[in-house]
Amino acid sequence: MFNFKKQKKITLSKPLIKIKNELIKKKNSCKIEMLFPKEEILLLQIKNQTNRLNKNNVTRTKAYLDFYNLHPEIHWAFLGHMVSRNGGWNMTDLKGSILSQLLSDKEAKSFFTFLERGNWLIFQDIYPQFLVYEESLKRGQNLFFLLPYLNISSFMETIWNHFWEEQDSYILTTALIINEQSYLEKRVIKNPTFKKEVFNTLEFKLQDLLSMSHILFPYQYHDRLILIGQTLNHFESLHERILLGKRLYIILFGDDNRLKMIKKWANKHPHTASRKDYWPHLFNDVNENDPRRFLKIRIKECQLIHGMPKHYSPRLEFAWKNQIHPEAEIGDWFSDWQIIYYLVDSQIKVDGEIEDDYCKTLEKLELAANTKKTISKFG
């Protein structure tokens, strides 16, 4: 976990000192606002709209982009959209022509459930915050006192109040990164079922073989599709996930011209969760595989070998049914104001180079799948 003691050498800016004081004050306060009937109705509308859009990865991912297009000052909405695309690609990979050779049906289902639960939890936590912000704009008044009634962390109520006054997109986005990863920590990462069925059972496959931790941001540059992003190597570390989120934010919003190209690509290519969305030269959402044909290597340096069929990467709707989720666990993760040291702008530069590494991973996965198929055929 993050070593806060080392960070005490960092001088907090005036805005962060103000946030610190507000967090300490809120932590020591048990004040509960009485709601008017019109506010109760608004809360019900927010919950219903969130539930309607929280059907699956495709509906969530689209909702993030739609919101960002209306409110581009909310940077996390676009960051969330792009990361959620990756979540969808990972979900359909489990039924694609490569990973389906490496995982049993039970393992694939366990990993999908893990990915889907996290995707669902984040949306049901963050989208109500967006709707409260949107309604605040419509009414011209701060409505963030409603957040506790939506089981939103007291940390985020403080941050949204700060954003309402200062319009600091960096602090808001970084705080949302902290919030969402902290929110998932006990509910998913430390969940005993997921630890047993995903992390412990698939530990080697996930970290050393599958390498499904590449997060890709595609965009078109002249006639070439370019992939940038990052790789997460320590998924179970809250600290590393927060730092990854900050790096992804820098990659996405650190260059205005590149941001425009990524936004253009995202709006031009609706998310289906098939990897055909960005690389139709390698992937198809129609299965071209002939089960009677012996598997051979198809990919070399991210190009399809002449005469070989494309890899199957299904759309989400054909890979997995919509899931019915149990209610989110109640509880506020926030306990220590020193978490705001993550809000300090580290001023680091991240180039986002990932395409070569991703290409090698595809070749490695394909080789592993073919090897397993050969062993099972002749074993």
C-alpha positions as CSV (number, residue, x, y, z in Angstrom):
1,M,0.0,0.0,0.0
2,F,0.9,3.6,-0.4
3,N,3.5,4.9,2.1
4,F,2.0,8.1,3.3
5,K,4.8,8.8,5.7
6,K,7.2,9.4,2.8
7,Q,4.7,11.8,1.2
8,K,4.7,14.1,4.2
9,K,7.7,15.7,2.7
10,I,5.5,16.9,-0.1
11,T,4.0,20.3,0.5
12,L,0.3,20.3,-0.2
13,S,-1.1,23.1,-2.4
14,K,-3.7,25.5,-1.0
15,P,-6.6,23.7,-2.8
16,L,-5.4,20.3,-1.3
17,I,-5.1,21.8,2.2
18,K,-8.6,23.0,1.8
19,I,-9.8,19.5,0.7
20,K,-7.8,18.0,3.6
21,N,-9.6,20.2,6.1
22,E,-13.0,19.5,4.6
23,L,-12.3,15.7,4.7
24,I,-11.3,15.9,8.4
25,K,-14.4,18.0,9.2
26,K,-16.7,15.6,7.3
27,K,-15.1,12.5,9.0
28,N,-16.0,14.0,12.4
29,S,-19.5,15.0,11.4
30,C,-22.6,12.8,11.5
31,K,-24.9,15.4,10.1
32,I,-27.8,14.0,8.0
33,E,-29.9,16.3,5.8
34,M,-33.6,16.0,5.8
35,L,-34.8,15.6,2.2
36,F,-37.8,17.2,0.5
37,P,-40.2,15.0,-1.5
38,K,-38.8,16.4,-4.8
39,E,-35.3,15.4,-3.7
40,E,-36.6,11.9,-3.0
41,I,-38.1,11.7,-6.4
42,L,-34.8,12.9,-8.0
43,L,-32.9,10.2,-6.2
44,L,-35.4,7.5,-7.5
45,Q,-35.0,8.9,-11.0
46,I,-31.2,8.7,-10.8
47,K,-31.3,5.1,-9.5
48,N,-33.7,4.1,-12.3
49,Q,-31.6,5.7,-15.0
50,T,-28.4,4.2,-13.7
51,N,-30.0,0.7,-13.5
52,R,-31.4,1.1,-17.1
53,L,-27.9,1.8,-18.5
54,N,-26.1,-0.7,-16.3
55,K,-27.2,-3.8,-18.3
56,N,-23.9,-4.8,-19.7
57,N,-20.4,-3.6,-20.7
58,V,-21.7,-2.2,-24.0
59,T,-24.5,-0.1,-22.5
60,R,-22.1,1.2,-19.7
61,T,-19.3,2.1,-22.1
62,K,-21.7,4.0,-24.4
63,A,-23.2,5.8,-21.4
64,Y,-19.8,7.1,-20.4
65,L,-19.0,8.5,-23.9
66,D,-22.5,10.0,-24.3
67,F,-22.0,11.8,-20.9
68,Y,-18.5,13.0,-21.8
69,N,-19.7,14.4,-25.2
70,L,-22.2,16.5,-23.2
71,H,-19.8,17.4,-20.4
72,P,-16.2,17.4,-21.7
73,E,-15.0,19.0,-18.4
74,I,-15.6,15.6,-16.7
75,H,-12.5,14.0,-18.0
76,W,-13.1,10.7,-16.1
77,A,-16.1,10.0,-18.3
78,F,-13.9,9.6,-21.3
79,L,-11.2,7.8,-19.4
80,G,-13.8,5.5,-18.1
81,H,-15.2,4.9,-21.6
82,M,-11.8,3.9,-23.0
83,V,-10.9,1.7,-20.0
84,S,-14.4,0.1,-20.1
85,R,-13.8,-0.7,-23.8
86,N,-10.8,-2.8,-22.7
87,G,-12.9,-4.5,-20.1
88,G,-15.3,-5.6,-22.8
89,W,-12.5,-6.8,-25.1
90,N,-11.2,-8.9,-22.2
91,M,-14.7,-10.3,-21.6
92,T,-15.2,-11.5,-25.2
93,D,-11.6,-12.8,-25.4
94,L,-12.7,-15.5,-23.1
95,K,-15.0,-16.8,-25.9
96,G,-12.6,-16.0,-28.7
97,S,-10.5,-18.4,-30.8
98,I,-7.4,-18.0,-28.7
99,L,-8.3,-18.0,-25.0
100,S,-11.1,-20.5,-25.4
101,Q,-8.3,-23.0,-26.2
102,L,-6.5,-22.1,-22.9
103,L,-9.3,-21.9,-20.4
104,S,-11.8,-24.4,-19.2
105,D,-15.5,-23.3,-19.4
106,K,-15.5,-22.9,-15.6
107,E,-12.4,-20.8,-15.6
108,A,-13.7,-18.6,-18.4
109,K,-17.0,-18.1,-16.5
110,S,-15.2,-17.3,-13.2
111,F,-13.0,-14.7,-14.9
112,F,-16.0,-13.2,-16.8
113,T,-17.9,-12.9,-13.5
114,F,-15.0,-11.1,-12.0
115,L,-14.7,-8.6,-14.9
116,E,-18.4,-8.1,-15.1
117,R,-18.9,-7.5,-11.3
118,G,-16.2,-4.9,-11.3
119,N,-17.5,-3.2,-14.4
120,W,-21.1,-3.2,-12.9
121,L,-19.9,-1.9,-9.5
122,I,-18.0,1.0,-10.9
123,F,-20.9,2.1,-13.1
124,Q,-23.5,1.9,-10.3
125,D,-21.2,4.0,-8.1
126,I,-20.0,6.6,-10.5
127,Y,-22.9,7.2,-12.9
128,P,-25.2,8.5,-10.1
129,Q,-22.4,11.1,-9.3
130,F,-22.5,12.2,-13.0
131,L,-26.3,12.5,-12.9
132,V,-26.2,14.6,-9.6
133,Y,-23.7,16.9,-11.3
134,E,-25.8,17.2,-14.4
135,E,-28.9,18.0,-12.3
136,S,-26.9,20.6,-10.4
137,L,-26.0,22.3,-13.6
138,K,-29.7,22.3,-14.8
139,R,-30.9,23.8,-11.5
140,G,-27.9,26.1,-11.0
141,Q,-27.4,24.8,-7.5
142,N,-25.1,22.4,-5.7
143,L,-26.9,19.1,-5.1
144,F,-24.0,17.0,-3.9
145,F,-25.4,16.7,-0.4
146,L,-27.5,14.0,-2.1
147,L,-24.5,11.7,-2.7
148,P,-24.6,10.0,0.7
149,Y,-28.2,8.8,0.0
150,L,-26.7,7.1,-3.1
151,N,-24.1,5.4,-1.0
152,I,-21.3,7.5,-2.5
153,S,-18.2,7.9,-0.4
154,S,-17.9,11.1,1.8
155,F,-14.5,11.6,0.0
156,M,-16.3,12.2,-3.3
157,E,-18.9,14.5,-1.8
158,T,-16.0,16.7,-0.7
159,I,-14.3,16.5,-4.1
160,W,-17.4,17.3,-6.0
161,N,-18.0,20.4,-3.8
162,H,-14.5,21.5,-4.6
163,F,-15.0,20.9,-8.3
164,W,-18.3,22.9,-8.2
165,E,-16.3,25.9,-6.9
166,E,-12.9,25.5,-8.7
167,Q,-13.7,23.5,-11.9
168,D,-10.4,21.7,-11.5
169,S,-10.7,18.7,-13.8
170,Y,-7.4,17.2,-12.8
171,I,-8.3,16.9,-9.1
172,L,-11.7,15.6,-9.9
173,T,-10.4,12.9,-12.3
174,T,-7.7,11.8,-10.0
175,A,-10.1,11.6,-7.1
176,L,-12.5,9.5,-9.1
177,I,-9.6,7.2,-10.0
178,I,-8.8,6.9,-6.3
179,N,-12.5,6.4,-5.4
180,E,-13.3,3.7,-8.0
181,Q,-10.2,1.6,-7.2
182,S,-10.7,2.0,-3.5
183,Y,-14.4,1.1,-3.9
184,L,-13.5,-2.1,-5.7
185,E,-10.8,-3.1,-3.2
186,K,-13.0,-5.0,-0.7
187,R,-15.9,-5.7,-3.0
188,V,-13.9,-7.4,-5.8
189,I,-10.2,-7.6,-5.2
190,K,-10.4,-8.8,-1.6
191,N,-13.6,-10.8,-2.2
192,P,-13.0,-14.4,-1.0
193,T,-14.8,-16.0,-3.9
194,F,-12.8,-14.1,-6.5
195,K,-9.6,-14.7,-4.6
196,K,-10.2,-18.4,-4.7
197,E,-11.7,-18.8,-8.2
198,V,-9.8,-16.1,-10.1
199,F,-6.6,-15.0,-8.4
200,N,-5.5,-18.2,-6.8
201,T,-6.8,-20.6,-9.4
202,L,-5.6,-18.6,-12.5
203,E,-2.7,-16.8,-11.0
204,F,-0.1,-18.2,-13.3
205,K,-2.3,-18.0,-16.4
206,L,-3.4,-14.4,-15.7
207,Q,0.0,-12.9,-14.9
208,D,2.5,-14.9,-16.8
209,L,0.6,-16.4,-19.7
210,L,-2.5,-14.5,-20.6
211,S,-1.1,-11.0,-20.0
212,M,-4.7,-9.7,-20.3
213,S,-3.6,-6.5,-18.5
214,H,-2.8,-4.4,-21.6
215,I,-5.0,-1.4,-21.7
216,L,-5.2,0.0,-25.2
217,F,-6.3,3.3,-26.6
218,P,-6.7,3.2,-30.4
219,Y,-6.7,6.2,-32.8
220,Q,-6.3,6.9,-36.5
221,Y,-3.2,8.8,-37.6
222,H,-3.3,9.4,-41.3
223,D,-3.8,5.9,-42.8
224,R,-2.5,4.0,-39.8
225,L,-4.3,2.7,-36.7
226,I,-2.1,3.3,-33.6
227,L,-2.4,1.7,-30.2
228,I,-1.1,3.4,-27.1
229,G,-1.7,2.5,-23.5
230,Q,-0.2,0.9,-20.4
231,T,0.2,-2.6,-18.8
232,L,-0.8,-3.4,-15.3
233,N,1.5,-6.0,-13.7
234,H,0.2,-6.0,-10.1
235,F,-3.5,-6.1,-10.3
236,E,-4.1,-6.9,-6.7
237,S,-2.2,-3.8,-5.5
238,L,-4.5,-0.8,-4.9
239,H,-1.5,1.5,-5.0
240,E,-0.4,0.2,-8.4
241,R,-4.0,0.4,-9.8
242,I,-4.3,4.1,-8.7
243,L,-0.9,4.9,-10.3
244,L,-1.9,3.1,-13.4
245,G,-5.1,5.2,-13.6
246,K,-3.1,8.4,-13.3
247,R,-0.7,7.3,-16.1
248,L,-3.6,6.4,-18.3
249,Y,-5.1,9.8,-17.6
250,I,-1.8,11.5,-18.6
251,I,-1.7,9.4,-21.8
252,L,-5.3,10.3,-22.7
253,F,-5.3,14.0,-21.8
254,G,-1.7,15.0,-21.9
255,D,-1.6,15.8,-25.6
256,D,-4.5,17.8,-27.1
257,N,-4.0,16.7,-30.7
258,R,-3.8,13.0,-29.7
259,L,-6.9,13.4,-27.5
260,K,-8.8,14.8,-30.4
261,M,-7.8,11.8,-32.5
262,I,-8.8,9.3,-29.8
263,K,-12.1,11.0,-29.3
264,K,-12.7,11.0,-33.1
265,W,-12.0,7.3,-33.2
266,A,-14.2,6.5,-30.2
267,N,-17.2,8.4,-31.6
268,K,-16.7,6.8,-35.1
269,H,-16.4,3.2,-33.8
270,P,-19.3,2.2,-31.5
271,H,-18.2,-0.2,-28.9
272,T,-19.3,-3.8,-29.5
273,A,-16.6,-5.5,-27.3
274,S,-15.2,-7.3,-30.3
275,R,-11.5,-6.6,-31.0
276,K,-12.7,-6.2,-34.6
277,D,-13.6,-2.7,-33.4
278,Y,-10.0,-1.6,-33.8
279,W,-8.1,-4.3,-35.7
280,P,-10.4,-5.8,-38.4
281,H,-7.4,-7.0,-40.2
282,L,-6.7,-9.6,-37.4
283,F,-10.1,-10.2,-35.8
284,N,-13.6,-10.9,-37.0
285,D,-16.8,-11.1,-35.1
286,V,-17.8,-13.9,-37.4
287,N,-16.1,-17.2,-36.7
288,E,-14.0,-18.1,-39.7
289,N,-12.4,-21.1,-38.0
290,D,-12.8,-24.6,-39.5
291,P,-12.9,-27.0,-36.6
292,R,-11.6,-29.8,-38.9
293,R,-8.6,-27.8,-39.8
294,F,-5.4,-28.2,-37.7
295,L,-4.4,-25.0,-35.9
296,K,-1.5,-23.0,-37.2
297,I,0.2,-19.8,-36.3
298,R,-1.7,-17.0,-38.0
299,I,-0.1,-13.8,-36.6
300,K,3.4,-12.5,-37.3
301,E,4.3,-8.9,-36.2
302,C,0.7,-8.0,-35.9
303,Q,-0.2,-9.0,-39.4
304,L,-2.2,-11.9,-40.6
305,I,-0.2,-14.5,-42.4
306,H,-1.4,-14.8,-46.0
307,G,-4.2,-17.4,-46.4
308,M,-4.9,-17.7,-42.7
309,P,-8.4,-17.0,-41.2
310,K,-8.8,-14.1,-38.8
311,H,-9.1,-14.8,-35.2
312,Y,-12.6,-15.0,-33.8
313,S,-13.5,-12.1,-31.4
314,P,-17.2,-12.1,-30.8
315,R,-19.5,-9.2,-30.0
316,L,-20.5,-9.1,-26.3
317,E,-24.1,-9.9,-27.1
318,F,-23.0,-13.2,-28.7
319,A,-20.5,-14.1,-26.0
320,W,-22.2,-13.5,-22.7
321,K,-25.8,-13.0,-21.5
322,N,-26.7,-10.0,-19.3
323,Q,-26.1,-10.8,-15.7
324,I,-28.3,-10.2,-12.7
325,H,-26.2,-8.7,-9.9
326,P,-26.7,-8.8,-6.1
327,E,-26.9,-5.3,-4.6
328,A,-23.6,-3.6,-4.0
329,E,-22.1,-4.0,-0.6
330,I,-22.7,-1.0,1.7
331,G,-19.9,0.9,3.3
332,D,-17.6,3.9,2.9
333,W,-14.0,3.0,2.0
334,F,-12.7,6.4,3.1
335,S,-10.9,6.5,6.4
336,D,-7.7,8.5,6.1
337,W,-7.4,12.0,4.7
338,Q,-3.8,11.3,3.6
339,I,-5.2,9.5,0.6
340,I,-5.2,13.0,-1.0
341,Y,-1.4,12.7,-1.5
342,Y,-2.4,10.8,-4.6
343,L,-4.0,14.1,-5.8
344,V,-0.6,15.8,-6.1
345,D,0.3,16.3,-9.7
346,S,3.5,14.2,-10.2
347,Q,4.3,16.0,-13.5
348,I,5.6,12.7,-15.0
349,K,5.7,12.1,-18.7
350,V,4.3,8.8,-20.1
351,D,4.8,8.0,-23.8
352,G,2.2,5.1,-23.8
353,E,4.2,2.9,-26.2
354,I,2.5,-0.5,-26.0
355,E,1.9,-1.8,-29.5
356,D,5.0,-3.9,-29.9
357,D,4.5,-5.5,-26.5
358,Y,0.8,-6.2,-27.3
359,C,1.8,-7.8,-30.6
360,K,4.3,-10.1,-28.9
361,T,1.6,-11.0,-26.4
362,L,-0.8,-12.1,-29.2
363,E,1.9,-14.3,-30.7
364,K,2.7,-15.8,-27.3
365,L,-1.0,-16.5,-26.7
366,E,-1.4,-18.0,-30.1
367,L,1.6,-20.3,-29.6
368,A,0.3,-21.4,-26.2
369,A,-3.1,-22.2,-27.6
370,N,-1.7,-24.1,-30.5
371,T,0.6,-26.1,-28.2
372,K,-2.2,-27.0,-25.9
373,K,-4.3,-28.0,-28.9
374,T,-1.5,-30.2,-30.3
375,I,-1.0,-31.9,-26.9
376,S,-4.7,-32.7,-26.5
377,K,-4.9,-34.0,-30.1
378,F,-2.0,-36.4,-29.8
379,G,-1.8,-36.8,-26.0
